[in-house]
Amino acid sequence: MVKQTVYVVDDDVDVRDSLQWLLESVGLTVAAFDNAQAFFDSFVPGTSGCIVMDVRMPGLSGISAQKQLPDYQVDLPLIMISGHGSVNMAVTAMTQGARTFIEKPFNDQLLLDHVQQALAQDLAQRSSQQKRQAVQQHYAALTKRERQVFEQVAQGLGNQDIADVLGISRKTVEGHRANLMSKMAAQSLSELIQMAISLGLMSGYADQ
């Protein structure tokens, strides 16, 4: 099971402590910080979880810190909170990729619901990323000819048509096709086509 951490970043000690107590009361692991830079300095890239960050803080504001997340390899769902929220702030935060914007004082259950959804989102994103990386690694292990056959299969060509295009025998195509299916760990043609889409070999389909 993947360990997840909820990172609470708020300069108000009462709010910070209250959030930590609330989140830990439902069994969540919490790391609390009184400013964004302290969070950045302690964050370990690749960690799973989510961020609950205040918009207004001394030093780096929540909006400014949000812009710097990629610089510190922080790729986590962000929940922005504020006691002095405005439409402009909310729009800016959401436009920059925040999952949601919650005004203080907030309903405890509402916050918990958003945190649980953010944690689930992070797990789903990581699972998808791992699958893409596995597909890329499998593709890198194919021979040049296997890649050529793969590309033709992805375009919907049958074995004989592929043989004609590549100037090889149908039997040879069948051998390469069996090998690439095995190397790509594809259980079906449809699964292989999905892999081709994720690899960008079928841009026309990917755009649909």
N, C-alpha and C positions, 0 to 999 in steps of 0.2 A: 504494500500500500504506500502510495506517495505521501510524504510528509508535506503538509501545507501550512503556511504561516500567514496570518493577517498582520500586515504592517500598518500601525496606527501612527500618523504623523500630525501632531497638533501641539501648538505652543501653550495652550491652556491646560494646566496640570489637572484641574478638576474634570474637564472633558476627557482628557487622555486617560485618567484613572478610571473614569466611569465607563468609557468604551472598553478598556481592557477587562474590567470586571464583567461587563455584559457578555463579551465575546468568549471569555474563559468559562463563564457559567454554563455555556452550551458545549463545552469540550474543545473549543478551538485554541490553537497555539497562537499567541500574540507577541509581537515585538513592538514596543512603543518608543517613539522618539519625539523630542520637543522641537526639532527643526528638520528641514529637508536634507541639509548637508550631512547631518548625523546619520540619517537613513541611508543616503548614498554611500557613505564611508563604510558602513557595516554590511551592505547588501552583497550577497554572494550570487553572481550570475548563474542562471539555471535553476534557482530556487522556485518552487511552486507556491502559489498563494494569491493574494490580492492586496491592494493598498486602500486604506481609508485616510484621506488627506484633507486638512483644512485649507481653505482658499487663502485666508489672510493670516500670514505669519511674518515675524521679523526675519530679515535676511531674504532668503528665497521664498517668494510667495508660492502658493500652490500652483498657480497658473505657470509661473516661471519654472518651477521644479518639474512640472509636467512636460515642458518642452525639452528638459534635459534627461528625461528617462532613457532615451536611446543611447545617450553618451555614456551612461553607466550600465548599459546592457540590462536594463530593467524592462522586462516584457511581461507585465502583469496587469490584469484588469484594475482600473482605477475608479474608486468611488470618491467623489469630491463632496465635502461638506462645508457649510458656511453659516455663520450666525448673522451675516450681513450680505446675504445673497442678492443678486440682481439678475435681470434677464440677460444682460450683456455677459456677465461672468458665466452664467450657465451655458449660454450659447458658445462662448469661447472654449470652456472646458469640454463640452460635448464635441465641438468641431475638432479639437485636438485629440480626441479619442477616449475621453472619459466614458465609463460605462453609464454613469448616472450622476446627478447633482441633487444633493439632499440638503434642505435648510434646517438649521437648528432652531428651536428644539425639535428633535425628530422622534417619531414613534419607535420604541425599541424593536418591536417585531418587524417593522418595515425595514429598519437597518439590517437586522439579522437575515431577513429574506434576501435583500440585495447582496449581502456578503456571501451567503450560501450559493446564490446564482453566479456570482463572480468566481467563486472557487470552482464550481462545476464548469464554467466557461474556460477557466485556465486549464483544467484537466483535459477537456475536449480539444483545446488548441494544441496541447503538448502531444496528445495521442495522434492527432492529425499530422503534426510536424514529424513525429517519429516514423509514421508510415511513409511520408514523403521521402524522408532521408533513406529509409530502407529501400524504397523503389529506386532511388538515385544510385545507391550502392550496387543494387542488383544489375541495373542498366550498365553501370561502369564495368561490370565483369563480363559483359557480352563481347564476343568477337565482332570485328567489323562486318562480316557477312551476316552474323546473327542480328545485328542492328538493322542492316538493310532489309532483311526478311521481316523483322519486327515492324518497321515503318510501312512496308507494303501490306502486311496483315492489318495494321491499324487503319489503313485506308480502305479496307474492305475487299482486298483482292484474294482470290482463291489460290490454292497451291500451284495450279497450272499457269495461271496468269502471272504469278510471282516468278515462276521459272522462266517464262517468256521475257519478262522485264529484265531479269538479272542475267539471262543467258546461261542458266544452269538447268540441270535435270529436275523433274518434279520430285524424284526420290531424294535428291539432295536438299531440296526445299523442305520436304517433310522432316528430314533429319535435323536441319537447323531450327525448324519450328518447334520440334519436340524439345530440343536443347534450350531454346530461349524461354519456353513455357516453364521448364524446370528451374532455370536460373532465376527467372523473375518471380518464382513461387506463385504463379498464376494458376488458379484452379479451373478457369473457364475463359472463353474468348471475350466475354463481356468484361471480366475482371482485367484482362490484358489491355482492353481498349481504355478502361478507366485509368490504368497506369500510363498509357500513351498520352492521355489528356493531361495528366498531372506533370508529365515530363515535357509538355509543350510540343509534342510531335503531331498534334492534331489541333492546331490553333483555331481552325474554322469551327470545330466542334466545341472547343473550350469557350468560345465567345457566345455560344447560343444560350 
